[in-house]
Amino acid sequence: MTQRTLDKKKIARQDFVDNEIFDLIRKILPEKNTIDWDIEMIGTIREAIREQVVNQKKIMNEQQFYPYLS
């Protein structure tokens, strides 16, 4: 049977990853620059990180990195 919703732990993991990426973006910008939440940009960066930690380095699997419905 296919899972229809993510549990709270998996949603919390997604939120954690997205928030950490957004914080990183803000930290590397010059102090005078601000940036609004942009999930498209966050998703692009998340995919680059996923490629490295899941596919290249095999540190964790996709569901551990960023849970999703399959």
Gaussian input, Z-matrix of N, CA and C with variables (Angstrom, degrees):
# hf/3-21g

backbone

0 1
 N
 C     1     B1
 C     2     B2     1     A1
 N     3     B3     2     A2     1     D1
 C     4     B4     3     A3     2     D2
 C     5     B5     4     A4     3     D3
 N     6     B6     5     A5     4     D4
 C     7     B7     6     A6     5     D5
 C     8     B8     7     A7     6     D6
 N     9     B9     8     A8     7     D7
 C    10    B10     9     A9     8     D8
 C    11    B11    10    A10     9     D9
 N    12    B12    11    A11    10    D10
 C    13    B13    12    A12    11    D11
 C    14    B14    13    A13    12    D12
 N    15    B15    14    A14    13    D13
 C    16    B16    15    A15    14    D14
 C    17    B17    16    A16    15    D15
 N    18    B18    17    A17    16    D16
 C    19    B19    18    A18    17    D17
 C    20    B20    19    A19    18    D18
 N    21    B21    20    A20    19    D19
 C    22    B22    21    A21    20    D20
 C    23    B23    22    A22    21    D21
 N    24    B24    23    A23    22    D22
 C    25    B25    24    A24    23    D23
 C    26    B26    25    A25    24    D24
 N    27    B27    26    A26    25    D25
 C    28    B28    27    A27    26    D26
 C    29    B29    28    A28    27    D27
 N    30    B30    29    A29    28    D28
 C    31    B31    30    A30    29    D29
 C    32    B32    31    A31    30    D30
 N    33    B33    32    A32    31    D31
 C    34    B34    33    A33    32    D32
 C    35    B35    34    A34    33    D33
 N    36    B36    35    A35    34    D34
 C    37    B37    36    A36    35    D35
 C    38    B38    37    A37    36    D36
 N    39    B39    38    A38    37    D37
 C    40    B40    39    A39    38    D38
 C    41    B41    40    A40    39    D39
 N    42    B42    41    A41    40    D40
 C    43    B43    42    A42    41    D41
 C    44    B44    43    A43    42    D42
 N    45    B45    44    A44    43    D43
 C    46    B46    45    A45    44    D44
 C    47    B47    46    A46    45    D45
 N    48    B48    47    A47    46    D46
 C    49    B49    48    A48    47    D47
 C    50    B50    49    A49    48    D48
 N    51    B51    50    A50    49    D49
 C    52    B52    51    A51    50    D50
 C    53    B53    52    A52    51    D51
 N    54    B54    53    A53    52    D52
 C    55    B55    54    A54    53    D53
 C    56    B56    55    A55    54    D54
 N    57    B57    56    A56    55    D55
 C    58    B58    57    A57    56    D56
 C    59    B59    58    A58    57    D57
 N    60    B60    59    A59    58    D58
 C    61    B61    60    A60    59    D59
 C    62    B62    61    A61    60    D60
 N    63    B63    62    A62    61    D61
 C    64    B64    63    A63    62    D62
 C    65    B65    64    A64    63    D63
 N    66    B66    65    A65    64    D64
 C    67    B67    66    A66    65    D65
 C    68    B68    67    A67    66    D66
 N    69    B69    68    A68    67    D67
 C    70    B70    69    A69    68    D68
 C    71    B71    70    A70    69    D69
 N    72    B72    71    A71    70    D70
 C    73    B73    72    A72    71    D71
 C    74    B74    73    A73    72    D72
 N    75    B75    74    A74    73    D73
 C    76    B76    75    A75    74    D74
 C    77    B77    76    A76    75    D75
 N    78    B78    77    A77    76    D76
 C    79    B79    78    A78    77    D77
 C    80    B80    79    A79    78    D78
 N    81    B81    80    A80    79    D79
 C    82    B82    81    A81    80    D80
 C    83    B83    82    A82    81    D81
 N    84    B84    83    A83    82    D82
 C    85    B85    84    A84    83    D83
 C    86    B86    85    A85    84    D84
 N    87    B87    86    A86    85    D85
 C    88    B88    87    A87    86    D86
 C    89    B89    88    A88    87    D87
 N    90    B90    89    A89    88    D88
 C    91    B91    90    A90    89    D89
 C    92    B92    91    A91    90    D90
 N    93    B93    92    A92    91    D91
 C    94    B94    93    A93    92    D92
 C    95    B95    94    A94    93    D93
 N    96    B96    95    A95    94    D94
 C    97    B97    96    A96    95    D95
 C    98    B98    97    A97    96    D96
 N    99    B99    98    A98    97    D97
 C   100   B100    99    A99    98    D98
 C   101   B101   100   A100    99    D99
 N   102   B102   101   A101   100   D100
 C   103   B103   102   A102   101   D101
 C   104   B104   103   A103   102   D102
 N   105   B105   104   A104   103   D103
 C   106   B106   105   A105   104   D104
 C   107   B107   106   A106   105   D105
 N   108   B108   107   A107   106   D106
 C   109   B109   108   A108   107   D107
 C   110   B110   109   A109   108   D108
 N   111   B111   110   A110   109   D109
 C   112   B112   111   A111   110   D110
 C   113   B113   112   A112   111   D111
 N   114   B114   113   A113   112   D112
 C   115   B115   114   A114   113   D113
 C   116   B116   115   A115   114   D114
 N   117   B117   116   A116   115   D115
 C   118   B118   117   A117   116   D116
 C   119   B119   118   A118   117   D117
 N   120   B120   119   A119   118   D118
 C   121   B121   120   A120   119   D119
 C   122   B122   121   A121   120   D120
 N   123   B123   122   A122   121   D121
 C   124   B124   123   A123   122   D122
 C   125   B125   124   A124   123   D123
 N   126   B126   125   A125   124   D124
 C   127   B127   126   A126   125   D125
 C   128   B128   127   A127   126   D126
 N   129   B129   128   A128   127   D127
 C   130   B130   129   A129   128   D128
 C   131   B131   130   A130   129   D129
 N   132   B132   131   A131   130   D130
 C   133   B133   132   A132   131   D131
 C   134   B134   133   A133   132   D132
 N   135   B135   134   A134   133   D133
 C   136   B136   135   A135   134   D134
 C   137   B137   136   A136   135   D135
 N   138   B138   137   A137   136   D136
 C   139   B139   138   A138   137   D137
 C   140   B140   139   A139   138   D138
 N   141   B141   140   A140   139   D139
 C   142   B142   141   A141   140   D140
 C   143   B143   142   A142   141   D141
 N   144   B144   143   A143   142   D142
 C   145   B145   144   A144   143   D143
 C   146   B146   145   A145   144   D144
 N   147   B147   146   A146   145   D145
 C   148   B148   147   A147   146   D146
 C   149   B149   148   A148   147   D147
 N   150   B150   149   A149   148   D148
 C   151   B151   150   A150   149   D149
 C   152   B152   151   A151   150   D150
 N   153   B153   152   A152   151   D151
 C   154   B154   153   A153   152   D152
 C   155   B155   154   A154   153   D153
 N   156   B156   155   A155   154   D154
 C   157   B157   156   A156   155   D155
 C   158   B158   157   A157   156   D156
 N   159   B159   158   A158   157   D157
 C   160   B160   159   A159   158   D158
 C   161   B161   160   A160   159   D159
 N   162   B162   161   A161   160   D160
 C   163   B163   162   A162   161   D161
 C   164   B164   163   A163   162   D162
 N   165   B165   164   A164   163   D163
 C   166   B166   165   A165   164   D164
 C   167   B167   166   A166   165   D165
 N   168   B168   167   A167   166   D166
 C   169   B169   168   A168   167   D167
 C   170   B170   169   A169   168   D168
 N   171   B171   170   A170   169   D169
 C   172   B172   171   A171   170   D170
 C   173   B173   172   A172   171   D171
 N   174   B174   173   A173   172   D172
 C   175   B175   174   A174   173   D173
 C   176   B176   175   A175   174   D174
 N   177   B177   176   A176   175   D175
 C   178   B178   177   A177   176   D176
 C   179   B179   178   A178   177   D177
 N   180   B180   179   A179   178   D178
 C   181   B181   180   A180   179   D179
 C   182   B182   181   A181   180   D180
 N   183   B183   182   A182   181   D181
 C   184   B184   183   A183   182   D182
 C   185   B185   184   A184   183   D183
 N   186   B186   185   A185   184   D184
 C   187   B187   186   A186   185   D185
 C   188   B188   187   A187   186   D186
 N   189   B189   188   A188   187   D187
 C   190   B190   189   A189   188   D188
 C   191   B191   190   A190   189   D189
 N   192   B192   191   A191   190   D190
 C   193   B193   192   A192   191   D191
 C   194   B194   193   A193   192   D192
 N   195   B195   194   A194   193   D193
 C   196   B196   195   A195   194   D194
 C   197   B197   196   A196   195   D195
 N   198   B198   197   A197   196   D196
 C   199   B199   198   A198   197   D197
 C   200   B200   199   A199   198   D198
 N   201   B201   200   A200   199   D199
 C   202   B202   201   A201   200   D200
 C   203   B203   202   A202   201   D201
 N   204   B204   203   A203   202   D202
 C   205   B205   204   A204   203   D203
 C   206   B206   205   A205   204   D204
 N   207   B207   206   A206   205   D205
 C   208   B208   207   A207   206   D206
 C   209   B209   208   A208   207   D207

   B1=1.4429
   B2=1.5325
   B3=1.2976
   B4=1.4586
   B5=1.5227
   B6=1.3036
   B7=1.4568
   B8=1.5327
   B9=1.3340
   B10=1.4590
   B11=1.5227
   B12=1.3121
   B13=1.4639
   B14=1.5190
   B15=1.3024
   B16=1.4635
   B17=1.5199
   B18=1.3273
   B19=1.4627
   B20=1.5262
   B21=1.3164
   B22=1.4695
   B23=1.5241
   B24=1.3120
   B25=1.4661
   B26=1.5358
   B27=1.3168
   B28=1.4645
   B29=1.5297
   B30=1.3205
   B31=1.4645
   B32=1.5237
   B33=1.3246
   B34=1.4633
   B35=1.5282
   B36=1.3221
   B37=1.4731
   B38=1.5265
   B39=1.3404
   B40=1.4552
   B41=1.5351
   B42=1.3189
   B43=1.4714
   B44=1.5196
   B45=1.3255
   B46=1.4603
   B47=1.5237
   B48=1.3309
   B49=1.4658
   B50=1.5276
   B51=1.3233
   B52=1.4643
   B53=1.5278
   B54=1.3144
   B55=1.4684
   B56=1.5216
   B57=1.3122
   B58=1.4675
   B59=1.5255
   B60=1.3195
   B61=1.4635
   B62=1.5219
   B63=1.3196
   B64=1.4651
   B65=1.5348
   B66=1.3288
   B67=1.4685
   B68=1.5236
   B69=1.3193
   B70=1.4644
   B71=1.5244
   B72=1.3204
   B73=1.4585
   B74=1.5262
   B75=1.3193
   B76=1.4759
   B77=1.5350
   B78=1.3106
   B79=1.4677
   B80=1.5195
   B81=1.3194
   B82=1.4625
   B83=1.5219
   B84=1.3257
   B85=1.4613
   B86=1.5224
   B87=1.3169
   B88=1.4665
   B89=1.5272
   B90=1.3202
   B91=1.4686
   B92=1.5164
   B93=1.3146
   B94=1.4576
   B95=1.5292
   B96=1.3277
   B97=1.4640
   B98=1.5210
   B99=1.3007
   B100=1.4577
   B101=1.5218
   B102=1.2939
   B103=1.4533
   B104=1.5180
   B105=1.3089
   B106=1.4539
   B107=1.5200
   B108=1.3293
   B109=1.4557
   B110=1.5213
   B111=1.3235
   B112=1.4570
   B113=1.5204
   B114=1.3268
   B115=1.4591
   B116=1.5248
   B117=1.3249
   B118=1.4677
   B119=1.5280
   B120=1.3258
   B121=1.4629
   B122=1.5243
   B123=1.3240
   B124=1.4649
   B125=1.5282
   B126=1.3250
   B127=1.4620
   B128=1.5131
   B129=1.3222
   B130=1.4669
   B131=1.5237
   B132=1.3154
   B133=1.4701
   B134=1.5235
   B135=1.3378
   B136=1.4661
   B137=1.5261
   B138=1.3271
   B139=1.4586
   B140=1.5293
   B141=1.3131
   B142=1.4677
   B143=1.5281
   B144=1.3175
   B145=1.4703
   B146=1.5258
   B147=1.3443
   B148=1.4582
   B149=1.5272
   B150=1.3053
   B151=1.4631
   B152=1.5296
   B153=1.3119
   B154=1.4650
   B155=1.5256
   B156=1.3352
   B157=1.4678
   B158=1.5205
   B159=1.3344
   B160=1.4652
   B161=1.5275
   B162=1.3187
   B163=1.4702
   B164=1.5233
   B165=1.3138
   B166=1.4640
   B167=1.5303
   B168=1.3222
   B169=1.4710
   B170=1.5238
   B171=1.3244
   B172=1.4734
   B173=1.5302
   B174=1.3266
   B175=1.4639
   B176=1.5268
   B177=1.3227
   B178=1.4589
   B179=1.5144
   B180=1.3298
   B181=1.4624
   B182=1.5267
   B183=1.3329
   B184=1.4634
   B185=1.5167
   B186=1.3157
   B187=1.4637
   B188=1.5253
   B189=1.3193
   B190=1.4611
   B191=1.5214
   B192=1.3146
   B193=1.4577
   B194=1.5184
   B195=1.3158
   B196=1.4721
   B197=1.5273
   B198=1.3404
   B199=1.4668
   B200=1.5342
   B201=1.3041
   B202=1.4694
   B203=1.5190
   B204=1.3265
   B205=1.4678
   B206=1.5192
   B207=1.3039
   B208=1.4621
   B209=1.5131
   A1=109.74
   A2=117.08
   A3=122.48
   A4=110.52
   A5=115.27
   A6=120.88
   A7=108.79
   A8=118.40
   A9=122.11
   A10=113.48
   A11=117.55
   A12=120.93
   A13=109.72
   A14=115.20
   A15=120.20
   A16=108.89
   A17=116.17
   A18=118.36
   A19=109.63
   A20=116.04
   A21=121.47
   A22=112.36
   A23=116.58
   A24=120.44
   A25=111.04
   A26=116.66
   A27=120.29
   A28=111.02
   A29=116.81
   A30=120.36
   A31=110.00
   A32=116.35
   A33=120.62
   A34=110.46
   A35=117.43
   A36=121.08
   A37=110.13
   A38=117.64
   A39=120.53
   A40=110.63
   A41=115.74
   A42=120.14
   A43=111.31
   A44=116.50
   A45=121.08
   A46=110.92
   A47=116.84
   A48=120.88
   A49=110.13
   A50=117.33
   A51=120.51
   A52=111.65
   A53=117.14
   A54=120.38
   A55=112.18
   A56=117.81
   A57=120.95
   A58=110.72
   A59=117.03
   A60=120.55
   A61=109.93
   A62=117.43
   A63=120.99
   A64=110.25
   A65=117.32
   A66=120.63
   A67=111.25
   A68=117.45
   A69=121.15
   A70=110.51
   A71=116.48
   A72=120.38
   A73=110.08
   A74=116.44
   A75=120.47
   A76=111.38
   A77=117.66
   A78=121.25
   A79=112.74
   A80=117.48
   A81=118.89
   A82=112.96
   A83=117.22
   A84=120.32
   A85=110.42
   A86=117.30
   A87=118.81
   A88=109.51
   A89=116.57
   A90=121.98
   A91=113.78
   A92=118.31
   A93=120.23
   A94=112.83
   A95=117.11
   A96=120.60
   A97=110.52
   A98=115.55
   A99=121.05
   A100=107.41
   A101=115.76
   A102=120.33
   A103=108.82
   A104=115.61
   A105=121.01
   A106=109.49
   A107=114.62
   A108=121.32
   A109=108.37
   A110=117.04
   A111=122.00
   A112=108.01
   A113=116.81
   A114=120.24
   A115=111.75
   A116=117.95
   A117=119.66
   A118=110.12
   A119=116.93
   A120=120.67
   A121=110.26
   A122=116.56
   A123=120.86
   A124=109.67
   A125=117.03
   A126=121.02
   A127=112.96
   A128=116.79
   A129=120.82
   A130=110.50
   A131=116.38
   A132=121.02
   A133=110.07
   A134=116.96
   A135=121.35
   A136=110.06
   A137=117.70
   A138=121.11
   A139=111.60
   A140=117.58
   A141=120.98
   A142=110.28
   A143=116.03
   A144=120.13
   A145=109.88
   A146=116.54
   A147=120.70
   A148=111.27
   A149=116.22
   A150=120.18
   A151=110.69
   A152=116.60
   A153=120.21
   A154=112.26
   A155=118.18
   A156=119.85
   A157=113.84
   A158=117.30
   A159=120.12
   A160=110.86
   A161=117.00
   A162=120.16
   A163=114.15
   A164=117.41
   A165=119.77
   A166=112.64
   A167=116.16
   A168=120.40
   A169=113.22
   A170=116.60
   A171=122.75
   A172=112.15
   A173=115.83
   A174=122.40
   A175=110.62
   A176=116.55
   A177=122.22
   A178=108.24
   A179=116.00
   A180=118.00
   A181=110.12
   A182=116.24
   A183=120.96
   A184=112.44
   A185=117.21
   A186=120.75
   A187=111.81
   A188=117.51
   A189=119.80
   A190=110.82
   A191=116.37
   A192=120.18
   A193=111.53
   A194=117.22
   A195=121.69
   A196=108.16
   A197=116.65
   A198=120.56
   A199=112.01
   A200=114.87
   A201=121.11
   A202=108.25
   A203=115.05
   A204=120.09
   A205=108.85
   A206=116.49
   A207=119.19
   A208=110.95
   D1=136.46
   D2=-178.23
   D3=-81.35
   D4=137.19
   D5=177.65
   D6=-71.61
   D7=135.20
   D8=-176.21
   D9=-102.26
   D10=-20.79
   D11=178.62
   D12=-140.61
   D13=155.91
   D14=174.36
   D15=-86.77
   D16=143.56
   D17=176.41
   D18=-77.80
   D19=171.78
   D20=-175.22
   D21=-60.22
   D22=-36.64
   D23=-179.84
   D24=-65.01
   D25=-40.74
   D26=-179.69
   D27=-71.35
   D28=-38.81
   D29=176.38
   D30=-64.21
   D31=-40.46
   D32=177.71
   D33=-62.25
   D34=-37.62
   D35=178.23
   D36=-65.40
   D37=-44.21
   D38=177.00
   D39=-59.05
   D40=-47.38
   D41=179.48
   D42=-60.21
   D43=-42.29
   D44=179.56
   D45=-60.17
   D46=-49.36
   D47=-178.07
   D48=-61.50
   D49=-49.24
   D50=-178.54
   D51=-62.60
   D52=-42.03
   D53=179.07
   D54=-66.70
   D55=-38.86
   D56=178.16
   D57=-64.94
   D58=-40.33
   D59=177.47
   D60=-64.33
   D61=-44.85
   D62=179.25
   D63=-61.76
   D64=-42.76
   D65=177.53
   D66=-61.79
   D67=-40.28
   D68=177.87
   D69=-61.63
   D70=-46.19
   D71=178.73
   D72=-56.91
   D73=-47.79
   D74=-179.41
   D75=-63.08
   D76=-37.72
   D77=-178.64
   D78=-68.50
   D79=-32.93
   D80=-176.28
   D81=-87.69
   D82=-8.64
   D83=175.57
   D84=-79.39
   D85=150.12
   D86=172.96
   D87=-56.68
   D88=147.07
   D89=-174.08
   D90=-54.51
   D91=-34.63
   D92=-176.67
   D93=-73.50
   D94=-16.01
   D95=-178.88
   D96=-90.17
   D97=140.07
   D98=173.30
   D99=-122.27
   D100=159.44
   D101=-179.23
   D102=-141.56
   D103=140.04
   D104=176.11
   D105=-84.85
   D106=157.69
   D107=175.78
   D108=-56.31
   D109=127.82
   D110=-179.48
   D111=-138.47
   D112=95.32
   D113=-173.86
   D114=-65.31
   D115=-26.69
   D116=176.98
   D117=-65.57
   D118=-45.69
   D119=177.72
   D120=-65.42
   D121=-44.09
   D122=179.12
   D123=-59.74
   D124=-43.16
   D125=179.21
   D126=-62.53
   D127=-38.65
   D128=178.26
   D129=-63.67
   D130=-44.12
   D131=178.96
   D132=-68.78
   D133=-40.69
   D134=178.05
   D135=-57.94
   D136=-41.89
   D137=-179.87
   D138=-65.79
   D139=-36.87
   D140=177.29
   D141=-65.43
   D142=-41.52
   D143=177.97
   D144=-66.76
   D145=-44.76
   D146=178.37
   D147=-56.94
   D148=-42.97
   D149=179.00
   D150=-55.95
   D151=-41.28
   D152=-178.55
   D153=-74.88
   D154=-51.50
   D155=-173.34
   D156=-78.29
   D157=-26.02
   D158=-179.28
   D159=-96.56
   D160=-53.82
   D161=-172.80
   D162=-85.72
   D163=-43.66
   D164=-175.49
   D165=-82.82
   D166=-55.72
   D167=-175.24
   D168=-89.97
   D169=-16.92
   D170=178.92
   D171=53.46
   D172=43.25
   D173=179.27
   D174=-75.88
   D175=-33.88
   D176=179.26
   D177=-153.84
   D178=168.31
   D179=176.75
   D180=-91.52
   D181=174.67
   D182=-175.98
   D183=-60.36
   D184=-42.58
   D185=-178.74
   D186=-66.69
   D187=-32.39
   D188=176.23
   D189=-70.98
   D190=-39.60
   D191=-178.64
   D192=-71.29
   D193=-52.69
   D194=-176.63
   D195=-149.48
   D196=92.72
   D197=-176.01
   D198=-58.46
   D199=146.74
   D200=177.81
   D201=-150.56
   D202=165.41
   D203=176.46
   D204=-78.36
   D205=136.46
   D206=179.96
   D207=-108.45

